[in-house]
Amino acid sequence: MSAETGFRLATVCRILGAPRSTIYTRRLERAATKRGPRTELSDAQLTELIRAILDQPIFAGEAIAR
């Protein structure tokens, strides 16, 4: 039984007229894509910007838990 649909994969394939290999391939493709909104920055670029901000001197009275 599929956790996604609640139906057996064989039943879904029969109704859709699709081979199981297609269903498995589409599951893998969907799992491999990055979730969330698309941005102009890569994850690595965004991480570097965040680190640069956190490395800036802290104002008096301001504290950041690190």
C-alpha beads as a LAMMPS data file, in Angstrom:
LAMMPS data file: protein, C-alpha beads

66 atoms
65 bonds

1 atom types
1 bond types

-500.0 500.0 xlo xhi
-500.0 500.0 ylo yhi
-500.0 500.0 zlo zhi

Masses

1 110.0

Atoms # bond

1 1 1 0.000 0.000 0.000
2 1 1 1.369 3.404 -0.944
3 1 1 1.731 5.945 1.839
4 1 1 1.102 8.720 -0.687
5 1 1 -2.214 7.505 -2.085
6 1 1 -3.417 4.776 0.238
7 1 1 -3.727 2.423 -2.770
8 1 1 -1.580 -0.491 -3.818
9 1 1 0.974 0.432 -6.468
10 1 1 -0.290 -2.301 -8.789
11 1 1 -3.794 -0.811 -8.651
12 1 1 -2.545 2.707 -9.366
13 1 1 -0.458 1.448 -12.310
14 1 1 -3.390 -0.478 -13.750
15 1 1 -5.725 2.534 -13.514
16 1 1 -3.162 4.916 -15.004
17 1 1 -1.948 2.450 -17.567
18 1 1 1.610 3.157 -16.477
19 1 1 4.375 0.658 -15.755
20 1 1 5.729 0.496 -12.221
21 1 1 9.139 1.655 -13.446
22 1 1 7.598 5.010 -14.436
23 1 1 6.086 5.469 -10.985
24 1 1 9.390 4.624 -9.280
25 1 1 11.318 6.994 -11.571
26 1 1 8.930 9.870 -10.906
27 1 1 9.173 9.296 -7.147
28 1 1 12.968 9.529 -7.363
29 1 1 12.831 12.669 -9.528
30 1 1 10.467 14.377 -7.112
31 1 1 12.568 13.400 -4.085
32 1 1 15.751 14.724 -5.710
33 1 1 14.459 18.251 -6.341
34 1 1 15.190 21.039 -3.907
35 1 1 12.160 22.096 -1.930
36 1 1 11.124 25.673 -1.305
37 1 1 11.115 28.797 -3.450
38 1 1 13.733 29.250 -6.141
39 1 1 16.270 31.946 -5.304
40 1 1 19.041 33.714 -7.180
41 1 1 21.605 32.477 -4.653
42 1 1 22.831 28.946 -4.204
43 1 1 22.748 27.389 -0.744
44 1 1 26.527 27.838 -0.479
45 1 1 26.327 31.545 -1.376
46 1 1 23.526 32.123 1.120
47 1 1 25.481 30.305 3.847
48 1 1 28.507 32.533 3.217
49 1 1 26.357 35.695 3.459
50 1 1 24.841 34.527 6.741
51 1 1 28.289 33.728 8.162
52 1 1 29.567 37.161 7.104
53 1 1 26.685 38.852 8.936
54 1 1 27.222 36.756 12.061
55 1 1 30.956 37.570 12.046
56 1 1 30.299 41.324 12.192
57 1 1 30.940 43.029 15.551
58 1 1 28.033 42.974 17.967
59 1 1 26.595 46.286 19.173
60 1 1 26.729 47.039 22.899
61 1 1 23.889 45.339 24.733
62 1 1 23.181 42.987 21.850
63 1 1 23.905 39.292 22.212
64 1 1 23.624 36.416 19.793
65 1 1 23.615 32.859 21.086
66 1 1 26.294 30.961 19.206

Bonds

1 1 1 2
2 1 2 3
3 1 3 4
4 1 4 5
5 1 5 6
6 1 6 7
7 1 7 8
8 1 8 9
9 1 9 10
10 1 10 11
11 1 11 12
12 1 12 13
13 1 13 14
14 1 14 15
15 1 15 16
16 1 16 17
17 1 17 18
18 1 18 19
19 1 19 20
20 1 20 21
21 1 21 22
22 1 22 23
23 1 23 24
24 1 24 25
25 1 25 26
26 1 26 27
27 1 27 28
28 1 28 29
29 1 29 30
30 1 30 31
31 1 31 32
32 1 32 33
33 1 33 34
34 1 34 35
35 1 35 36
36 1 36 37
37 1 37 38
38 1 38 39
39 1 39 40
40 1 40 41
41 1 41 42
42 1 42 43
43 1 43 44
44 1 44 45
45 1 45 46
46 1 46 47
47 1 47 48
48 1 48 49
49 1 49 50
50 1 50 51
51 1 51 52
52 1 52 53
53 1 53 54
54 1 54 55
55 1 55 56
56 1 56 57
57 1 57 58
58 1 58 59
59 1 59 60
60 1 60 61
61 1 61 62
62 1 62 63
63 1 63 64
64 1 64 65
65 1 65 66
